[in-house]
């Protein structure tokens, strides 16, 4: 971080001035968020446990608010190019990790089962493990690309707009996968408990 410049003027027209040190800290936070999600998906925290999912959902929500909630610099185009889209994408993902918590608090078995099915469908069909790994790869490659630009090896403006395009691509990929999910209430509400571990193959980005 000591070698990272404070900021760079990318576009005077749109007032795009990325604060690079904050961006690197945010990238670290993104990598850790994805690592936590991957650890949960591969079963490091247990599977189909109400208590684990409740703690995980609340914890990841607190993490989201602390690291990604935009609170200032709304006159900076960088906020709208990077921070807001990432916050919205992580918010939607976090919501789908958190829904079971409300059902547990209400102590309603039917709602709990419905919430678990929603979590499973999201994590297996909209943001599955391959998509998380691809997002992690994009984050690490983007960070490395900027380290090269700070050493004047590649143009920093090209790096910035390429990274911006990657963010939009990843957010769009989530939207595409979700649009392919289908929203038939009969399908969503009639899964049996035995079908929770059944993988459904639908066309989508890395699903």
C-alpha positions in Angstrom: 0.0 0.0 0.0 2.9 2.4 0.5 3.6 2.3 -3.2 0.0 3.1 -4.1 -0.7 6.7 -5.2 -3.4 8.5 -3.3 -5.6 9.1 -6.3 -5.6 9.6 -10.1 -7.7 11.8 -12.3 -9.3 9.4 -14.8 -12.0 11.7 -16.3 -12.4 15.4 -15.5 -15.8 15.5 -17.4 -17.4 12.9 -15.1 -15.1 13.8 -12.1 -13.8 10.2 -11.9 -11.0 10.3 -9.3 -10.4 6.8 -7.8 -8.8 6.8 -4.3 -6.4 4.0 -4.9 -5.5 3.1 -1.4 -9.2 2.8 -0.4 -9.8 0.7 -3.6 -7.0 -1.7 -2.6 -8.5 -2.1 0.9 -11.9 -2.7 -0.7 -10.4 -5.3 -3.0 -9.0 -7.1 0.1 -12.5 -6.9 1.6 -14.0 -8.4 -1.6 -11.5 -11.3 -1.6 -12.3 -12.0 2.0 -16.1 -11.9 1.4 -15.7 -14.4 -1.5 -13.5 -16.6 0.6 -16.1 -16.7 3.3 -18.8 -17.6 0.8 -16.7 -20.3 -0.7 -15.9 -21.7 2.7 -19.6 -21.8 3.5 -20.5 -23.5 0.2 -17.9 -26.3 0.6 -19.2 -27.1 4.0 -16.5 -25.7 6.3 -19.2 -24.2 8.6 -21.5 -27.2 8.4 -24.5 -27.9 6.1 -28.2 -27.2 6.6 -27.7 -26.0 10.2 -30.2 -23.4 11.3 -27.8 -21.9 13.9 -24.8 -21.8 11.5 -26.8 -20.2 8.8 -28.3 -17.6 11.2 -24.9 -16.6 12.5 -23.4 -16.6 9.0 -26.2 -14.5 7.6 -26.0 -11.9 10.3 -22.2 -11.8 10.2 -22.0 -11.4 6.5 -24.6 -8.6 6.7 -22.5 -6.7 9.3 -19.4 -7.3 7.1 -21.2 -5.8 4.1 -22.3 -2.7 5.9 -18.9 -2.1 7.4 -16.8 -2.5 4.3 -19.1 -1.7 1.3 -21.8 0.8 2.4 -21.2 4.0 0.4 -21.4 7.0 2.8 -19.6 9.8 1.1 -17.9 11.1 -2.1 -21.2 10.9 -4.1 -19.9 13.7 -6.3 -17.0 11.4 -7.4 -17.8 9.4 -10.5 -15.8 6.5 -9.1 -18.4 6.0 -6.5 -21.1 5.4 -9.1 -18.8 3.4 -11.4 -17.5 1.0 -8.8 -18.7 1.4 -5.2 -22.5 1.6 -5.8 -22.7 -1.4 -8.3 -20.6 -3.6 -6.0 -22.6 -2.6 -2.9 -25.9 -3.5 -4.7 -24.5 -6.8 -6.0 -23.2 -7.8 -2.6 -26.4 -6.6 -0.9 -28.6 -8.9 -3.1 -26.2 -11.8 -2.5 -26.2 -11.2 1.3 -30.0 -11.0 1.3 -30.1 -14.5 0.0 -27.8 -15.7 2.7 -29.9 -14.0 5.4 -33.5 -14.9 4.5 -33.5 -18.0 6.8 -32.7 -15.9 9.8 -36.1 -14.2 9.6 -37.9 -17.6 9.4 -35.9 -18.9 12.4 -36.8 -15.8 14.4 -40.5 -16.3 13.5 -40.1 -20.0 14.4 -42.2 -21.2 11.4 -41.1 -24.5 10.0 -42.8 -24.0 6.6 -41.2 -20.5 6.1 -37.9 -21.9 7.3 -38.0 -24.6 4.6 -39.0 -22.1 2.0 -36.2 -19.8 3.0 -33.7 -22.7 2.8 -34.8 -23.6 -0.7 -34.4 -20.0 -1.7 -30.8 -19.9 -0.3 -30.0 -23.2 -2.0 -31.3 -22.1 -5.4 -29.5 -18.8 -5.3 -26.2 -20.4 -4.2 -26.4 -23.2 -6.7 -27.9 -21.6 -9.8 -27.4 -17.8 -9.6 -24.1 -17.4 -7.7 -22.7 -20.9 -7.7 -19.2 -21.9 -6.6 -17.7 -21.5 -10.1 -19.1 -18.0 -10.3 -17.6 -17.1 -7.0 -14.2 -18.5 -8.1 -14.4 -16.5 -11.4 -15.2 -13.4 -9.4 -12.3 -14.0 -7.1 -10.0 -14.5 -10.1 -11.2 -11.2 -11.6 -10.6 -9.4 -8.4 -7.0 -10.7 -8.1 -6.2 -10.0 -11.7 -7.6 -6.5 -11.4 -5.4 -5.8 -8.3 -2.4 -7.1 -10.2 -3.2 -5.0 -13.2 -3.3 -1.9 -11.1 0.1 -2.7 -9.5 1.5 -2.8 -13.0 -0.1 0.5 -13.9 1.3 2.1 -10.7 4.8 1.1 -12.0 4.0 2.8 -15.3 4.0 -0.6 -17.2 0.4 -0.2 -18.5 -1.8 2.9 -18.9 -3.8 3.4 -15.7 -6.8 4.8 -17.5 -7.1 1.6 -19.6 -6.8 -0.4 -16.4 -9.5 1.6 -14.8 -12.1 1.3 -17.5 -11.3 -2.4 -18.0 -11.8 -3.0 -14.3 -15.1 -1.0 -14.5 -16.2 -3.2 -17.4 -15.4 -6.3 -15.3 -17.6 -5.0 -12.5 -20.5 -4.4 -14.8 -20.0 -7.8 -16.5 -20.0 -9.6 -13.1 -23.1 -7.7 -11.9 -24.8 -8.4 -15.3 -23.9 -12.1 -15.0 -25.7 -12.3 -11.7 -28.7 -10.6 -13.3 -28.6 -13.0 -16.3 -28.4 -16.1 -14.1 -31.3 -14.8 -12.0 -33.4 -14.1 -15.1 -32.8 -17.7 -16.2 -33.8 -19.1 -12.7 -37.6 -18.9 -13.3 -40.1 -17.7 -10.8 -42.9 -20.3 -10.9 -44.4 -20.2 -7.4 -45.3 -23.9 -7.7 -41.7 -24.8 -8.3 -40.5 -22.6 -5.5 -43.0 -23.8 -3.0 -43.4 -27.5 -3.6 -39.8 -28.7 -3.3 -39.6 -31.5 -0.8 -37.0 -31.7 1.9 -35.3 -34.5 0.0 -34.8 -32.2 -3.0 -32.7 -29.6 -1.2 -29.5 -31.3 -2.2 -30.6 -31.8 -5.9 -28.7 -29.8 -8.4 -30.6 -28.3 -11.2 -28.8 -27.4 -14.4 -29.9 -24.2 -16.2 -28.0 -22.1 -18.7 -26.2 -19.2 -17.2 -22.8 -17.7 -16.5 -20.6 -20.3 -14.7 -23.6 -22.1 -13.2 
